Amino acid sequence: MLSTGHHSLSDWMSRLLANLYNGNVYIWNYNDSTLVKSFEVTELPVRSAKFVARKQWVVCGADDMQLRVYNYNTLDKIKTFEAHTDYIRSIAVHPNLPYVLTSSDDMLIKLWDWDKGWACCQVFEGHSHYVMQVVFNPKDSNTFASASLDRTVKVWSLGQPLPNFTLEGHEKGVNCVDYFTGGDRPFLISGADDRLIKVWDYQTKACVQTLEGHAHNISAVAYHPELPIILSASEDGCIKMWHATTYRLENTLNYGMERIWAIGAMKGSNSVAFGFDEGVAVVKIGREEPVASMDASGKIIWARHNEVQTVNVKSLGADYQLVDGERLPLAVKDLGACDLYPQSLKHNPNGRFVTVCGDGEYVVYTALAWRNKSFGSAMEFVWSADSNDYAIREGGARIKIHKNFAEKAALKVEYAVEGIHGGALVGVRGTDFVCFYDWEEGRLVRRIDVGAVREVLWSDNGELVAIAGESSFYILQYNRGAVEAAFGSGAELDEDGLEDAFELVAEVPEKIRTGLWVGDCFIYNNAAWRLNYCVGGEVTTLFHLDKPMYLLGYLAAQSRVYLIDREFNIVSYTLLLSLIEFKTLVMRDQLGDALGLLPGIPSEQRNGLARFLEGRGLVQEALELATDHDYRFDLAIQLGDLETAADIANSLDTPAKWRQLGELALSRGQLGLAHDCLEKAKDMSGLLLLAAAKGDRPGLSKLLEASMAAGKHNVAFLCLFLLGQVDRCVALLSEAGRLPEAAMLARAYMPSAMSGPVKEWKKDLASVNPKAADALADPEDYPNLFPGLQEAVEMEAAAAAAQAAAARQPGRAFASLAAAGLLADDLARQLAALGIDGSSLPAAAPDWQQQQQQAFGMPQQPPAAPFVPAPAAAAAAAPAAAAAGTLAAAFGGDDDFNFDDDGLGGGGELTGGAAAGGIDLDDDDWGLGEEE
């Protein structure tokens, strides 16, 4: 890897350009480590390549002395020409004009104009060795600097053949150079083979600072375009980060990928790319969250590098129409510059002061005039809930509390401190815990074990605190009274403090980016950039943000929450204060007061409030508040409010709602309502169940007609069977093409009609398998193969006569008859009691039936058949068994039979035990071709 570069356009900002020693140029998406484009440039090393974003080009120079231009979208080669007589070391693209600078081992620098067909406009001579790098001055693009192995750095102007001046000071060849981009300091840096980095003032031509620490040649240097950091890379494999103001070494990185040759940084991003012998590393440094703060009046202050600016959201005026998510056209005012580089900026609670902290120092300014009020040394600075108190961490575990800008107390901590937090208590963060101390005397209140604490945020009243961890956040309630009582009693507290100081309210498994409190409502945006708010553990999503945004504050008068992005654009979103107050009062069990706020809440918000109430177990109140009919219906069903649910179902009139209501009514014993609901839902299966359970013959007859009209043959079959109309059951099976089932049903329940279905079966089967059709025996043609058939026919007639003359008992008589022991135990006993023996019927009813009639004061009538028709074969077990065996032999020679589509072409599968006289049809209930 010889050099790296970032693309500057927003839609390509995640693209990384890498030119390699093997002659290839790659474009990577460093977000997902995927190769986007690749160019096979030459077989020799490509030592430099640059994006030209406004032309969608990649310009690269190689050891074959050729300069090549490619379109990075189409991969077309735009231009190739010999630019130098030796290796091309560096390329620089002018930020505005159509110019490209190249430097080479031929000791020349050349200026090329692509608008003139890549003509060489100027040659710069003056170096006496290889020219290793050229770079334009970002503050004056008419000048540029060059680094050479002749141990010098030269500054040139376009249009002038000779250098403006030469910077000398390195003892060996200079490999790299870069300009300072921020502030007004006229600085540039250089790195050389003497292992030193030098900072130069190009106005005074003096060396301002020399940075030492690398163990080998310096191969690349860069000023970070966003952060006050100098980056240096060396052939020792180390990356060093130096503070651009104090020149203190901040960090050293070593990724074990051998020598480093290139650094790529881009304005508007904290990402930095490093090119090694063995690959590329992309690192995010610093914080991406903008340094900004907003007070309670809507005044926002932010820091762009060292420059401090302010805007006021109330300056838009009352006539301006705020739109959710729309950038606000605010007038920016400069407040001044900071002597230190701001790493944090925060208003105190009353908004009178603003603290800027960074570079190991802090300064307290007045918010209006931006005058210095106080300053000192500190790594961190936090305000208390009382605007007069603040705490600082000077370094390590040295934490001091100040009141009215005078030191008041010092915290004694015996653990490694990672950070401090302000609010109602002083929070001191350790490795996997946070300790809370009081502001008055620095006494330990409570230690709370939470892994990887990132932030501690207190509500304005000091009653609630949110502790943000790596993947979850916790809301705790602070028991101020218990703490004051414990301190007042002088009781000795253990090393973890007072156990009753905090009570866990909720744990939410979400990572917080930024957050703030509005009353008892915690507003935050999560890792997925959703703007949420949480009240009592109930999380509601307000908006999905389309890019990273950071919370600033909330203005209750406008009911709007304000956010800022990385480019310091301000947007706002609506969050009704009345909505927050309603939920807060509900959480405090003040439901009456909460309901009093309803007139001020828009109707479109009421369904959300209803769901909140439902989540708190207040379902009846949710039903009264909800406006959505579907949601109200669900709540009524949940409450078992049949009347309300029926009214809503009438207005919605959907089968799903009627079915749901019918099931609830059935479970509550409201059979009339259940019948009406199932009828409106056209739920024929449910109606069948209900009619059968009630013994409702008229209902079954009505359902039979409806199911036949709707083509629901399964339901129609069961209705016919329950009504005892076996002949129509057989006809229905035959019409549906279920001929084997029709024959078997007739054999079991209506042997006199068996011949007709068998004939149709034979005819249908013959078209598929003639041999199998010939094997079927028709009882009309072969009565000798059906012994006992005549007796079965006679018993069928006797059973039909008995059923026609039967006295039917109402369903309500069942319990009394059972209690009196007047019911026969089973169907066989009832038939035996009827005296059916295959020859004649008794003149009088059996004793048990006469006892039933006398018990209910009913006139004695001829014997009654059971409601469901009994198989004729069950009336005489032995003859029926013999007849069934004969039939099975005629149909296939086996008492258990299985007819399938391939074997006998009957259109379905039938399995059953003929000796038992029962039928078990296929999976779709009765094999009629559809499921119910």
N, C-alpha and C positions, 0 to 999 in steps of 0.2 A: 504494500500500500504506500503510494508516494504522496498523495494529497487527498483531501476530502472537501466537500462543499455542500451547503444546503440550498434548496430552492427557496426563492423569496415570495412566490405567489401563494395565497392562502390555501388554494385547493391542492397545492403541491408542497406544502410546508413539511410534510412528513417524508419527503424524498431526499435521499442522500446520494451524492455523486462521488464515485470512487474510481480513481485511475490507478492502474496496477502495473507492476514491473513486468508482467508477462505480455503487455501490449493490449490488454482489454480495458474497456471502460464500462462500469456497471452503475445502474440507477436502482437503489434499494428503497423499499418502504420500511423504514426502521420501526414503525409501530408494530408490525407483525412479522418482520424479518423476511419479507418476500422480495424476490428479484422482479423488478418492474420492466426494465429494459437492459439490453446489453449490446455493446458495440465491439467488434473485433477490429481494432484500429490498425495494428501493425504487429510484427514479431519482436520488435524492440520495446524497451520500457517507455511507457507514457508517463512523463514526469509531472505534468500539470493538466488540469481540465477545469473549466468553469461553465456554470449555467449563464446563458443570456436570456433571462426570463421574458423580456419584452419581445423577443424574436422566436422564442421556443427553440433555442439552439443549445447545443453543447459545443464548446470550442476546446480543442485539446492539442497539446504539443508533445512531440516524442523525440527519441534519440535519433530518428532518421531525418531530423531537421525540418520535418513537414508540419505545417499547421493545418488541422482538419476541422471542418465545421459540419455538424450533423443536426438534423431536425429530430428532437427527442420524441416526438409523437409518431412520425412516420418512419423513423430510422433512415431517412434518405440522407445521402452525403451532399451537402450544399456546396462545399468548396474544399479543395486541397491544393496547397502550394508550398514551396520551399521558403521558409521564413528566415532561416539562419544557416550559417555554415558549420554549426556545431550543435550539440545537444540543447534543446529548448528546456530551460529550467523552470520558468514561471510565466503565468498569464494573469493579467489584471484587466477587468472590464470597467469602462467608464460608466458612472451611475446614470448619466443623462445623454451624452453624446455618442455617436456611432463609432466609438474608438475602442481598440483593444491594444494593450501593451504586452510585449513579450520580451523576455530576457534570456540570455544564452551563455553557453561556455565560450562563445566567440567574443565575449566581453562587451557586447553591444545590447542596447535596449532599442526596440523599434515600436513605432506607433502605426497602427493599421486602421483604415477607415472602410467599414463594410458598405457604406452607402456609395463609395467610389470603386466598387469592385474589388475590395480588399487591397487597395493601393497603399503602399508604404508612404506615409505622410512625413515622417521624421525619424531620424536615427540619432540616438543619444550616445555619445562617446565620452569616456572619462575614466572608467574603471580599468584597472590593470590586471584583473584576474576574473574568474568566472563570476557572472552576475546571478546570484542564487534566488533572489526574490524581488519583485516590484509590487507596490501597493499604492493606490490613490488615497489622497487625504480626504476623508469624509466631510471635513469642514471647509475645504477649498479644493474642489475637484479639478482645478487647473494645475495643481501640484501633485507630485508623487515622490515616494522615497524608494531607494534601491539598496540592497544589501549585497556585499561582494566578499569573495575570499581574499581580496586585497586589504582586509581588516577595516574597511570603512563603510559608513552609511552616507549616501548622498541624497540630497533633496533637489528635485528638478522642477521646472515649469514647462508646460506645453508651449511649443513655439520657440523655445530657447535651446540652442544646441549644447550649452555648457551647464553644469550643475550650479544651483544657487549657492550651495555651501556643502561642506563635507564635515561629518561627525567622526572624530577619531578617538579611540580609547580602548578598543579591544586589542588584545595581544595576538589573537589568531583570527582566522577567517570568519566573517560574519555570514551566518546561514539564513537568518530570518529577520523580519522587521514588521511592525504593525503600528497603526495610529490609535491614539486615545479618542474614543467616540463620544464620551459623555462630558457634560459640563463645559467649562471654558478654558481648561488647562491645555496649553499647546504642547502636548507630550507625544512622544513615540517611544517604542521599546525595540530593542534588538537582542538577538541571541547569537552566540558565537561558539567556535571550537575551543575557546578558553574556559568553557563551562560557566560563563557568566551571562546574566541578563542585565542590560543597562537601560535605564529610563532617562530619556533626553528631553530637554526643553528646546524645541526647534526654533524658538524666537531668540533665546539667549545663547543657543548652541552649546549649552552646558549639560554635563551629565548630572542628573538630579539624584539618582540612586543606583546602586549596584546590588543585584540580588545574587546571593551565592547559596549553593546547596546541592546542585546536581553533581553526579559523579562521572559524567561523560559529556560529550559534545551536545550543545543545545541545538535541536533540529527544528523546533517550531515555537513561536510565541504568539500570543493574542491577547488583546484587551476584550473582555466580555462586553458585548454591546448593551446589555441590560443591567448587569451587576457590577459593583466596584471590585472587580477581580481581574488579576493578571494571571493568565494561564501559560505555563511553560512546559515543554516536552523535550525529552532527552533520549539519546541512544542508550542511557542506562535503564530504560524501560519505565521510568517514573514520570508521573504528571504532578506538577506542583501548582498550588493555588495560592496566590499572594494577594493581600489586601491592596487595592489600587491607591489608597490614601496613606495608610500607615506603613505599607510594605511589609507587614507582618506575614509570615508563612502561616496560612490558615489550614491547609490540608495537603497530604501527599497520597497519591493513588498509584497502585501498581497492579495491573491485571495479569501479569505473567505472560504477555503475548509478545515478548522480545522488544526490539527497538521501536520507538515511536517516530513517525516522520511527518505527521500532519495534524492540525487542529482545525475544526470547522465549527464556527458559531454563527448564529443568525439573529438579527434584530427582531424583537417581538417574541422570542422564545428563550427559555432557560435551558434548552437542550444543547449539549456540546458533543461533537463527534471527534474521536481520536483514531487516527490510522496507524496500525501497527504492522510489523512484519507478518503477523499471522492472522490479521483480521481487523475489524472495526468495533469499537465500543462507543455506544451513545449513552450519555450520562445526563440526568437532570440535576442541576445544582440550584441552590437557593430555593425560595418559595415562589409559587406561581400566583398566590393570592395577592392582589394589589394592596399596597400599604395605604389604607384609608380609614376614616372614622366619620360618623355622623352623630350630631347631638340631637336632643329632643325637639329642637325647633326646626330641623330640616337642613341645617348647615352642614355641608360635607367638606372635609379637608383631606387631600391626598398628597402623596409625595411621588413625583417622577424623578427618579434618581435623587439628586440633592435639591431639586426645585420643589417648593411647596405651593400648591394651588388650592383654590376653594370655589365651590358653587353652592347655590341655595335653591332647593327645590320649590320654595315658596315664591321665588322670583317670577315664576311662570304666570302668576295671577289667577284669580278665581275663574276667569272666563276660559282658561285653557282646558280643553277636554282631554283628560288623561286616558290612555288606552293601555290595557294590560299588555306588557311585553314590548311596548314601543319605546325606542330610545328618546330620552327627554332632551330637547334643544336648550341646554343650559349654558349661560355665559360663564366662561372660566376666568377667574381673577387670580393673578399671581400674588402670593403673600410674601415670597422671599426665598432665600436659599438657606440651607442648613450647613453648618460647619462639619457635621457628621453625615454619614450615609444612613438614612432612616431604614431600619429593619422592622420597626413597629411604630404605630402612631395611634394614640387613643385619647378621646375626650374624658375628662372626669365626669362623674354623674350629673353635676349641675351645668356642665357645658362651658364653664368659665375658663378652664385651662386645657391645654393639649400637651401631651408628653410625646416627645420623639426620642426613641432609643435605638442605638446602633453604634458600631465601632467601639464597644465596651464603655460607652458613655450615655448619659441621658440629659435632655434639656426640657424644662417645663416652660411653655410659652403661654402668654395670654391669648385666648382664642380670637378676640376682636382685633387687637392691634398687632398681634404676633411679636410681642416683646418678650425678652428672656426674663423669666421669673426665678428660675432656679436651675442648677445643673450639678452634675457629679458623675462619678464612675459607677457603672452598673452594667451587668450583662442583661438584666431584665428589670422591668418596671411595671407595677400593677397598682390600680386604684382600689380603694375600699368602697363599700356602699355609701359611706360618709365621705363627701368630697374633700374633706380636710386631711384624710389619712391616705398614705400610700406605702408600699413596700418595695424594696430593691434587693436584687441579688448581685452582690459585688463579684462573685466568683466562687466556685466550689460550693461550700455549705454556709457561706457568710450571708445571712439575710437580716436586713435591718428594717424596722418600722419607723416611719416619720409621721409627725402630726404638725400641721401648719408649717411645713418645710423645715422642721427641726427634728433631729433624731430623738425617738422616744424609747424604743426597746430593740433588743436583738433576739432573734430566735436561736435557741440552742438545739441544733440537730446533729445527730451522730450517724448519719447515713449519707450516701452519695445523692446529691440533689440534681435532678434533671430539669427542673423548671418550677416556677411559682405562678400562682393564679390569684386574682383579686376577687372581690365580692363581699358578702356578709362576713366571711371568715377568710383568713389567709390560707390558701392551699399550697402545700409544698409537695411536689411530685417526686416520688422515688422510682425505682426500677419497675416494681409491680404493685404499687400502692400510692395512695395520696393521703397526707396528714393535714388536718385542719386545725388552725390555731386562732385564738381570739386576738383582736386588734389592740386591746387595752394593755395586756401584760404578756402576750405571746405564749399563753398557756395552751397545752395540747387539749383539743376538744374531742377529736376522734380520729383514729387511723382506719382507713377503709381499703381493703385489699381489692384492687382492680388492675388487671394486667394491661400494660401498654396504654396508660392514660394519655390522651392527646389534648383534651381541653376540659375546663371546668367552668360552667356558666351558671350564674345565680340569677334568680328572679329579682325584680326591683324591690319587692317587700322582704326579701331575704328568707322566705319560707320554703322555697323549693330550689333545688340545685340539680343540674344535669351534668353527669360525668360521662364524657365521651371516650370510649375505648377504641380498639382497632377495628372491631367488627360489630359492636353493640354500644348502646348508650343506656344509662341508668338514670332514672329520676327519683330523687330522694327528698323527703320532707324533713326540714330542720326543726327540732324541738327546742326552741330558744328558752322556753320557760324551764325545762328540765336542766339545761346547761347552766342557766343563771342560778337556779336553786342549788345545784351541786357545787358551783364555785362559791356561792354565798355561805354554804354550810362548812366550808373548809375541809370537806372530806378528801381523803387521799384517793386519787384516781390511778388505775393501773396503767401499764405502758401503752395500751391501745386507746386510752381515754374513756369517755362515758359511753356505755353501750346504748343507752336510750337517746343519744343525741340525734340520731338519724333513723328514719323509717323508709324502707324501700316502697315506692309508689308503683313503679313500672320498670320493666326491662324491655327495650325495643331492639330487635336484632338488625340494626341498620348502622352503617358507618356515616358519621356526620362530617360534612365539609365545613359548614359554618352554621351558627345558630344564634338565636336571641329569644328573650322572654317578652311576652306581652301579657301582663297579669299572670294567670296560672296556665297560660297557653305557651307551649314551646314551639317556635317556628324554626325549621332547619331545612337545608338541602342535603340530599344524601349522595352516595357514590355514583348513582345513576343520574344525577342532576335533576331529581324531582324535588319540587318545592312542596314540603309537607308541613303539617302542624299536628301537635300531639297534646291532647288534654286528658289527663288521667290514664294514660296508656292507650287511648284510642287515637290511632293515626289516620289522618285524612290527607289525601293528595290534593293540593291546590292547582298546580300547573306542572307540566313537563317542560323543562328548560331545554332550548335547542342548542345551547352552548354553555360552557362553564360560567356560572354567575355566583357572586359572593354577597351574603347578606350584609346590609349596612344598618338598617333600623326600620322602625315602624312609626308612622304618624297617625295617632288616634283620630285627630280631627278630619283626616282624609280617608281613614280606614284603608290605608295602603301601606304595603311593605316595599322597601326600596332595596335594590341590588346593584352591584357594580361588576363589570367584566374586566378582563386583563388590559383592555385598551382604555379603561376609565370611562366607559359609557354607562350612563345611569338609566335603569328601567324600573318600572313599578308594577305591582300587581294588587288587585283588590282582595282584602281580607277584612270583612265587616267586623267592627268592634262589638256590635250587638251580638254577633254570632259567638265571638269569644266569651263575652260576658254570660250568655245563656249557658254555654257548656261549663263555664267555671261555676256558676251557681248550682247547676245540677250536680257537679262533683262535690259540692259542699252540702248536698242534701237540702238545698233551698229551692225546691221545685216550684213552689208557688211564686216566688220572686222571679224565677226564670221564665215562667209562663207569662208573667206580666210584661216581658220584653218582646213578646211575639208581634205586637202591632208594628214595631219598628224593623222587623226582619222581612225581607222580600219573600213572597210566596214561593219563588223557585228554590229557596234555600231550605224549605220546610221538610222536604223529604230527607235531606241530609241530616237535619236535626232529629227527625223521627228514627233514622237508623242509629244515631247516637243514643237516643233513649232506649231503643230496643237492646243495644249492646249493654246498657246499664240495667237491664231487666225490667224496664218500665214499658211493657208491651202495650198496655191499655192506653197509656198516654201517647205512645207512638202512633197508635191507630187513630186517635183523635187529631193528631197533628199532621199526619201524612195526607198528601193530596193525590198521589199517583194511585189509580184504581187497582192496578196489579199488585202493588206493594200493600195497599190496604186490605185486599183480599187475602194475601198471605198472612198478614197480621191477624185478621179475623179468624182464619183457620187455626192459627197458632193459639189463639185464645179460646177456640171452640165456640165462637159467637156465630151460631148458625143463621140467625136472623140478618145480621149485618152482612155476612158472607153471601147470603141468598140475594139480598138487595144489590150487592156489587156484581154478582154473577148475572143477574138480570140485565144490568147495564152493559156488561162486557159480552155476554152471550157467546162464549166460546166452549167447545166440547171439553177442553182440558179443565176449565174451571168447574163446569157442571160435574164432571167425573170426580174431581177432587172433593167437591162439596158432597156429592153422593156418598163417597166412601166414608167421609166424616159423619154424615147423618146416619149411615148404616151402623157405624161403630157406636153411635149414641142411642141407637134404638128408635130413631125417628124414621120409621119405614115409609110413611107416606111421602115425606120430603125426599127420602132416598130414591123412591120410585120416580118422582117427578124429575129429579136431577139426572138419574140414569136415562130416563126417557129423552130428555132434552139433549143429553150427551150422545144419544144413539148408541149407548153402551149395551149391546144385546147380551153379552156374556153376563154383565152385572144384573140385568133384568131377569135373565134365566135363573141365576142363583137366587134372586129375591123371590121370584114366583114359585120356584121349587120349594124353598124354605117355608113359604106361607101356605103351600098347597093350593095355590090360586089357579084353578082351572081356566076361568075366563081370561086371566092374565096370560096364561100359557097360550091360549088360543089366539089372543091378540098378538102376542109376540111371534107366534107361528106365521101369521100373515105378513108381519113386518119383515121377518127374516127371510121369508120366501121372496118377497118383493126386492129385498136388498141383495139377494144372492148369497146369504149367509147359511149355507146348507148344513154346516155343523150344528148351529143353533136350532135350525128347523128340525133336524133329525132328532135332537134331544127333546124338543117340545113334543113331537109326534110320539116318541117312545114313552115319555112321561104321561101323555094323554091316553096311552094304550092303543094307539092307532098303528098297529104293527103292519097292516097291509100298506099303508101309506109310507111307512119306513122302508119297506121292501121296494116300493115303486120309486122312492126318492133315490135309493142306492142305485137302482137300475138306470134311472135317468142321468145320474152322475157318472155312469160308466163303471161303477164299482160292482161288477156282476158277480165275482166270487163272494164278496161280502153279502150281497143280496141273497144269494143261494144259501149261504151259511145261516143268515138271520132267519130266513124262511124255514130252514130245517129245524132250528131250535125253537122258534116261537110260532110258526104258522106253517106246519108241514103240508097242509092242504094246498098251499100256493107254491110249493117248492118247484114244481115242474116248469113253470114259466121262466123263472130266473135261470134254471139249468139250461133250458133251450137257448136262451140268449147268450149264455156263457159259452156253450158249445160253438155257436155260430161265430162269436167274436174270436174265440181261441183258434178256430179252424183257419183263419186268415194268417195266423202267426205260426202255429204248430199243429198241423192236421192230426198227427199221431196222438198228441196229448188230448185233442178234442175228442177223438174216437174213444179214448179211455174213460171219458166221463159218461156215467150211466144216468139216464132219465128215469125217474121212478114210474112214469106212465108206461114206458116201454119195457122196463125190467123191474116189475114189482117183486119178483123173486129175490132180487138183490137187496131188498129193503125189508127184512123181517121186522115185525112190530110196527110198521108204518101205519097200518089201518087203525091199530089201537091208539097211536099218537094222534091221528086225525080225529078220532072219536073224543079223546080227552080234550083236544083243542075246542071242539064244539061245546063240550060240557063246561069247560072253563069260561067260554064266551057267554054262555047262557047264565052261568052263575054271576059273572061280572055285571051283566046287564040288569040282573035282578037285585044287585047288592045295595044294601043301605049304607050310604057313605057317612062316616063320622066327621064332624068338624075338627080342625086341627087343635082347637082349644080343649077338646075332650081327651087328648092323649095323656096328659099328666094324671087326670083322675082315673082313667082306665088302668094306667100302669100302677097307680097306688093301690087300686082295688084288686090287682092281680088278674084282670080280665083280658089282658092281651096275651096272645099266643107268643111263645118264645121265638118262633121262626116261621118262615114261609111254609116249610114242609108240614109243620103241625097244623097251620091254618088250612092247608089243602086237605090234610087227613081229616080235620074236623068237618070239612064240607062233605066228606063221604064220597069223594070222587074216586071211583075204582075202575073207571074205563067202561062202565056199562050203564049206570043210572045214577040219578041224584036222589037224595032223601027228600021226603015231602016237607020236613020241618027243618028249621035252622038248628045247628048244633047248640049244645048247652051254653058254651061260653059266649056265643053271639046273642042268644036269648037273654042271658044275664046282663049283657051290655045294654040291650034295648030296654029291659025293665029298669035298669039303673038310671037311664036318662028319660024314662017315661015315654018311650017311643013305641009305636005299634010294631008288632012283630012282622017282619018281612022275609022274603026268601033270602037265602044266603048271599053274602056280598063277596065279590072278588077283591083282592088287594089292589091298591092304587096302581102300582107298577105291575104290568102283566108278567105272570110267572111263565117260564118255559113249560111247554106242554110235557116235555120229557120228565120234568121234576115231579109230576103227579104220580107217576108209576115208575119207580127207580129201575127195577129190573128190565121191563120191556123197553124203556127208553134207552137204557145202556146198550141193550142188544141192538136196537135200531140204530143208535149212533155208531156202534162198531161196524154194522153192515154198511152204513153210509160212508164211513171212512174207508172201508175196503173198496167200495165202488169208486170213490174219488181218488184213491191212491194206495189203499192197502195199509194205512197206518192210523192209529187212534189219534196221534198228534200230527197235525199237518201244517204245511207252510207253503202257500202259493205265492210265487213272485212273478214279476213282469216277464222274465225270460222263459220261465218254465211253462206257465199256463196262460199267460197273456191276459190275466184278469184285471190288470190295471192297478193292482195294489197288493200289499202283503197281508196275510191273514194267519194268525196263530191262535189256537185254542184247544181246549180239551173237550172233545165231543161227549165224553161220558158224563161230564159235569153239566153239560148243556149250557156252557157259558161261552162268550165271545170276547176276545181282546183284540181290537183292531189296531191299525198302525198309528204312527206318531201324531198325525193330524186329527186326533180324536176318533173320527169315524171314517176316515179315508175319503173325504168328499172333495179333496182338492184345494182347500184353503185353510189357513190357520185362524183361530179365533183367540 
